[in-house]
Amino acid sequence: MRRLLLTAAAATAAALALSACGTTEPAADNSKKTAGRITLTDATGAKVQLDGPAKKVVGTEWNVVESLISLGVDPAGVADVKGYKTWDTAVPLKNEPKDIGTRGEPSMDTIASLSPDLIVATSDLPPAAVKQLRKVAPVLEVRAADASDPIGQMTENLDLIAKATGTTQQAKELKKQFETKIADGRKALADAGLAGTQYAFADGYVVSNQVSIRPYTSGSLIGAVNEKIGLKNAWTVKGDESYGLGATDVEGLTELGDVQFAYIGSDGDKNSTPFAGALAKNSAWTSLPFVKKGNVHRLPDGIWMFGGPDSMEAYIDAVVDALTK
């Protein structure tokens, strides 16, 4: 299957093929050649045309890989397979995809060797790399994240990938299950008297013996989910425009006050667990009120903080379990 990137003029000339952002348009031409053709507009405004639902798909970022798996599409190629298996066990790979290199610098030769029907990339990939990928196969580029509407962006990406892969019904089910999980989580916390609890989620890393902490503000996907289930985000730092992530250090945690604090690390990445490692005997850390009270919760490994509905459902279960023990 080959993808044609249509220029605006070409799209106009192809008057029988309707196109609109995030939509699937069956070709008006009833010939066998175009009967199953799908035309999409991706996040960059590029027209993406497929001969039919993509089956052999490559994902350059873990969030789109998770969406593919959740939709029932086993990716043929995945960036940094080992990393995915480490950080996203909530939605495990069900096949043995080809490792296409790093998320920021995938191997064009490896991807080309797979002859994919479709490559799903995100706006995190440099434009020059996307341009090269478009010479290999159709590329559907989605926006990686949007701090102004993180859940909306997650579901928009899911829907677009579903339309490209002919799995719109699965997408509807995933969104329905996600909404049910939010309602159940919110009720569980409210029933436990935890509605409105001051809560701060973060991750942390040790680099060159220095601890860096990333606050997940309300603009992060997890921050938005927290508020949906009735928690109050305790972070006051500003997050970035895409992921809603801030930056601070252990001294910056003093601004939080008396909160419930949670984080996700990974035993597969020894630098990702400073709260139980490098900071364990740090006086600034141990003097924090939420540390003194034992209100620090390590949530289960393998919940990808930037994933899709399935990871967020696992996250909600983990938060409710941790806070209601």
Disulfide bonds with the S-S distance in Angstrom:
none
